[in-house]
């Protein structure tokens, strides 16, 4: 087997692994920022009941 083919496939899989790792890491950071900045108390508009 040619060493160039092995090296290219290794580089291809290494790039995929790094991209997946970076996407996962950025998702964790996004979720942490979302939970820190999100308020737990939600205000909801309620229509008054019609009394008969």
N, C-alpha and C positions, 0 to 999 in steps of 0.2 A: 504494500500500500504506500502511496506517496505521502510524504510527511506534510506536504502543502495542503492536501485535502483534509487531513486530520486537524491541522492547525486552523484552517478556515472554519471547519465545523465547530471546533472548540471556541473560537472567537464568536461565532454566531450564537451559541448557547450561552456563553458568558454575557453577551449583550442582552439577551432575553432575560437572564437572571437579574442583571443590574436594573433593567427597566422595570421589571416586576417589583423588585425591592424598593425602588424609588417611588413607584406609584402607591405601594402599600404604606410606606413611611409618610407620604404626603397625605394620604387618607387618614392616618392616625392623627396627624397634626391638625387637619381640618376638623375632625370630630372633637378633639380636645378644645379647640377654639370655639366651636359651635356650642359646646356644653358650658363653657365658661361665660360666654357672652349672652347666652340665652337666659331669659328670666323665667323663673319657675311659676310665677303667678300670672295667669292669663286673664285678661279682662274680656268679657264676652257680652255683647249687646243682647238684651232680652226684651221682647215685646211684652207690654203689660197685658194681663188677662182681662177680657171684657166681662164685667160683672153684669148679670142679668137681673 
